[in-house]
Each structure stands twice: as C-alpha cells, then as structure tokens.
Amino acid sequence: MATETSDRKQFFKRLRNKEAAEPEEMSFMGHLEALRWHLMRSVIVWLVAAIIIFLFRNWVYDNIILAPSSQDFITYKSLCDFGHWLGAGESLCMPPVKIKFLVTQVNGTFTSALTIAMIGAVIIAFPYIFWELWRFIKPALSAKEKKYARGSIFWVSLCFFLGAAFGYYLLAPFTFNFLASFTLGSSGAIEYQPSINDYIDSLTNLILGCGIAFELPILAYVLGKIGLITSGFLRRYAKYAFVLILLISAIITPSPDITSQIIVAIPLLILYWISILLVASVDRRKAKEEKEWS
C-alpha cells in the first residue's frame, strides 16, 4: 500500500514536470493580451520621450530643427572647407540660407511643438519599440531562427539611425538650400516665407523616410532567410529596382531638385547591392546545409 502511494506520487510529480516543461500553446486572446502589453510599454516609453522633448522644445528647435536651414550648419561648413582643401575656392560653398517662417494659425506654434515632440520621440524610442516587437515575435521562432536573428535589434537600429543621420545632415541641407534659393520671375515680388509646419513636416519626412529606406538590407536578409527571395532574383530584377529607387527618391525628397534625388538614389542603390551580397551569403549557407543533409 505504501509502495502504491509512493508510485502514485512519483507519477503526478513527473506529470507536473512535463506540464512545466511543455506549456500549453497560447490562445488567440492570449496573444492579443501579450501584444497589448508590448504596445502599452512602447507607448509609455514614447510618451516619456515626447514629454522630455516638449519640455526642452526651445533648445530642440534652435539647435536641431532650425540647424539645417542655417548657414552655420556643419554640412555647409564641411563642404566649404573641403572645397578650399581641394583648391576649388568657393565652388562647394553654398549661398547663405535666409528663411523666415510664417505662422498662419492661432495654434500654429503649439501644433509645431507637439509635432516636434511626437516625431522626435519616435526616433529616440525606435530601438525600444523594435525590441518590444521582437519580444512578441521571438517565442514563435525556432531555435535555429533565433540563432540567425541574433543581433537584429542592433543592426535594425543602426540602419535606421544611419538613414536618419543621412537625411538630416546631407539631404535636408541640400533640399532647403535649393528651395530657399529658387526664384520665380525677375521682379522680386515673391517673398519666400514657408510656414513653420511645412518646414517641420518636410524635415521629419526626410529623416523618417531615409531611416526606413536604410532598412533595405535587413529586410532583404530576412526575406532571404524565409526563402521568399534569392540573390539571383535580386540581380535579375535590378533594372526594375533601379526605377523603383528613383521613384522612392522622388517621394522622399520634397523638392523637384534633381541633385537631392540623386543624393538619395545613390546610397539606396549601394544598399540594394549590399542586400544582394547578404542574400547571396544566405543562399550559400542554405546550399551548404542541404549538401550536409543529403
């Protein structure tokens, strides 16, 4: 009798250990609940960043938002110094940019401050938001997929910030310089006074657009791992990709300036070929694994 009781206890102990080791699959509502908490934490971090930016809105506006429209911006100065170093004189020095912003709404400045805070918070909180997204997706991945995805948060964040920096430090100065110096007619009757909201929207579109566009290699790598694309596919449709890149460049740049569009198109083309190299490495790894299994 004692032996039977002991065996029964051992059976239930093993059963409990098995249930702990192999939990039941989460239901659809369970997934929604988990996603809700991931989104809530992301919103909280974004909101904290937005509040901080709003509290320091004057400093952010003077030193970050307004900087690409100033002649003292680091890009203008660096290009001018580079031209002097090459012995090209003032050929690379851009003309002074003088922009007086116009506010046409009663709540115009307040709306602009909110826009700066919200968009700036998205940029600052991007790594954490992606990390929360990764925590939601990670349980559904196999051990092999998790291994391949190691370091993804770092690389996705790096590509985003590189693209944002490209849009802010290189594309924005050329765009605003072109728009400010562009004239219509010779009478001088037209005074260039863009609205502050239009300027902020253009700047944030450049930064976010370039940040997202620079995720191309990461996206290609993931699609290559899944098996949706191959390096041969990317090479075969490179000419169509070139046309698509030109269209994306025209969308990102708010001006019809061909120089700004070329400035965007060149790094996107480079990123496209980097994507081909990354997918080619994935193809070689897959071929090697198939050969080992055969």
URJOCOR-V653316 format. One record per backbone hydrogen bond with DSSP energy under -1.0 kcal/mol. CO is the residue of the C=O (numbers start at 1). NH is the residue of the N-H. Records with the same first field share a line. If there is no record, write none. Layout:
BEGIN
CO=NH, NH
END
This chain:
BEGIN
1=5
2=6
3=7
4=8
5=9
6=10
7=11
8=12
9=13
10=14
11=15
12=16
13=17
14=18
15=19
16=20
17=21
18=22
27=31
28=32
29=33
30=34
31=35
32=36
33=37
34=38
35=39
36=40
37=41
38=42
39=43
40=44
41=45
42=46
43=47
44=48
45=49
46=50
47=51
48=52
49=53
50=54
51=55
52=56
54=57
56=60
57=61
58=62
59=63
60=64, 65
61=66
66=69
67=70
70=73
73=77
74=78
75=79
76=80
77=81
78=82
79=83
80=84
81=85
82=86
83=88
88=91
90=93
102=196
105=108
107=111
108=112
109=113
110=114
111=115
112=116
113=117
114=118
115=119
116=120
117=121
118=122
119=123
120=124
121=125
125=129
126=130
127=131
128=132
129=133
130=134
131=135
132=136
133=137
134=138
137=140
138=141
142=146
143=147
144=148
145=149
147=150
149=152
151=155
152=156
153=157
154=158
155=159
156=160
157=161
158=162
159=163
160=164
161=165
162=166
163=167
164=168
165=169
166=170, 171
167=172
170=174
171=175
172=176
173=177
174=178
175=179
176=180
177=181
178=182
194=102
195=199
196=200
197=201
198=202
199=203
200=204
201=205
202=206
203=207
204=208
205=209
206=210
207=211
208=212
209=213
210=214
212=215
213=216
215=219
216=220
217=221
218=222
219=223
220=224
221=225
222=226
223=227, 228
230=234
231=235
232=236
233=237
235=238
237=241
238=242
239=243
240=244
241=245
242=246
243=247
244=248
245=249
246=250
247=251
248=252
249=253
257=261
258=262
259=263
260=264
261=265
262=266
264=268
265=269
266=270
267=271
268=272
269=273
270=274
271=275
272=276
273=277
274=278
275=279
276=280
277=281
278=282
279=283
280=284
281=285
282=286
283=287
284=288
285=289
286=290
287=291
288=292
289=293
290=294
END
